[in-house]
Amino acid sequence: MSWGTKIIIGMGVFMAFIVAMGAKMIWSSGSDGLVEQNYYEHGLKYDQDYIRKSNAVRDSIVPDFFADKYGLTISFRFPVQYKLNCRYLANARFDRVFEGYTDEDGCIIIPRKKLKKGMWLFRLEFTVNNIPYLVERTMKIP
């Protein structure tokens, strides 16, 4: 086999590889957890989110987040009603939403079995005295 034939075969294999990777990216594009499906809606709500985050910092009402082998604990100084969006950064199908009231000590406890091990984005929305607040944290669940 001459060197010219080897070059042609090599180019053919490389071109097949590029076509296969392109096809794989096109067919698997719908399952990427890092891409927002409603990107423009989030952009329109940015100002509202910024105001709610600023309210939390200004009023010193930011809760404490603590993750250990038993799960996630979020501690407030007093009871509140909340909505907690948990986004698993590696795969969107593990995302969770929790809503409700904290216990009488102002704690939210999410058991370890409800959260997969890895990096999570927690988005906590709550209201105190008709003032909306928003806190976002990225944490690793052990």
C-alpha positions in Angstrom: 0.0 0.0 0.0 1.5 3.3 -1.0 1.7 6.5 1.1 -1.0 8.2 -1.1 -3.5 5.4 -0.3 -2.8 5.7 3.4 -3.4 9.5 3.3 -6.8 9.0 1.5 -7.9 6.3 4.0 -6.8 8.6 6.9 -8.8 11.5 5.5 -11.8 9.3 5.0 -11.7 8.0 8.6 -11.3 11.6 9.9 -14.2 12.9 7.8 -16.4 10.0 9.1 -15.4 10.9 12.7 -16.4 14.6 12.2 -19.7 13.6 10.6 -20.5 11.2 13.4 -19.7 13.8 16.1 -21.8 16.4 14.3 -24.8 14.0 14.1 -24.4 13.1 17.8 -24.5 16.8 18.8 -27.6 17.5 16.8 -29.6 14.5 18.1 -28.6 15.0 21.8 -29.0 18.8 21.9 -32.4 18.6 23.7 -31.0 17.0 26.9 -28.4 19.5 27.9 -29.0 20.7 31.5 -26.7 23.7 31.2 -28.8 25.4 28.5 -31.9 27.3 29.6 -35.1 26.4 27.7 -36.7 29.7 28.5 -33.7 32.0 28.3 -35.5 35.1 27.2 -38.1 34.9 30.0 -35.2 34.8 32.5 -33.7 37.9 30.9 -37.0 39.8 31.2 -37.3 38.9 34.9 -33.7 39.8 35.7 -34.5 43.2 37.2 -37.1 41.6 39.6 -34.6 39.0 40.7 -31.9 41.6 41.2 -34.3 43.7 43.5 -35.3 40.6 45.5 -31.6 39.6 45.9 -30.7 43.1 47.0 -33.6 43.1 49.5 -32.1 40.0 51.2 -28.7 41.5 51.5 -30.0 44.9 52.6 -32.3 43.5 55.3 -29.6 41.0 56.4 -32.1 38.2 56.0 -29.9 35.7 54.1 -30.3 32.2 55.5 -27.5 29.8 56.3 -27.1 26.8 54.0 -25.4 23.7 55.3 -24.9 20.4 53.4 -23.6 17.2 55.0 -24.0 13.4 54.6 -27.6 13.6 55.9 -28.8 16.2 53.4 -29.3 20.0 53.1 -30.3 22.3 56.0 -31.3 25.9 55.4 -31.7 28.0 58.6 -33.6 31.2 59.0 -33.9 33.3 62.2 -37.7 32.8 62.1 -40.3 30.7 60.3 -41.1 31.7 56.7 -43.1 30.3 53.7 -40.7 29.3 50.9 -40.2 27.9 47.5 -36.9 26.1 46.9 -35.8 25.3 43.3 -33.0 22.7 43.3 -31.2 22.4 40.0 -28.7 19.5 39.5 -26.1 21.0 37.3 -25.0 17.7 35.7 -28.5 16.5 34.5 -31.8 18.4 34.5 -34.0 15.4 35.0 -32.9 15.3 38.7 -34.1 18.9 39.4 -36.5 19.3 42.3 -38.9 21.9 43.7 -39.9 22.1 47.3 -42.6 24.4 48.7 -43.9 24.9 52.2 -43.2 26.4 55.6 -40.1 26.1 57.7 -40.4 24.4 61.0 -40.9 26.4 64.2 -37.1 26.9 64.4 -37.0 28.4 60.9 -35.3 25.4 59.3 -35.8 23.7 56.0 -34.4 20.1 56.0 -34.1 18.3 52.7 -33.1 14.6 53.3 -30.0 13.2 51.5 -32.1 10.6 49.6 -33.9 13.4 47.7 -30.7 15.1 46.4 -28.2 13.3 44.2 -24.5 13.6 45.1 -22.8 16.5 43.2 -23.1 20.2 42.4 -26.5 21.9 42.8 -27.9 25.4 42.3 -30.4 26.3 45.0 -32.8 29.1 44.3 -34.7 30.1 47.5 -37.7 32.4 47.2 -39.5 33.7 50.3 -41.6 36.7 51.5 -41.4 38.4 54.9 -43.8 41.3 55.7 -44.8 41.4 52.1 -41.3 42.0 50.9 -40.1 39.5 48.4 -36.6 37.9 48.8 -34.4 35.7 46.6 -31.2 33.8 47.6 -29.2 31.7 45.2 -26.4 29.3 46.2 -24.3 26.8 44.4 -23.2 23.9 46.6 -21.8 20.5 46.5 -23.9 17.8 48.1 -21.5 15.1 49.6 
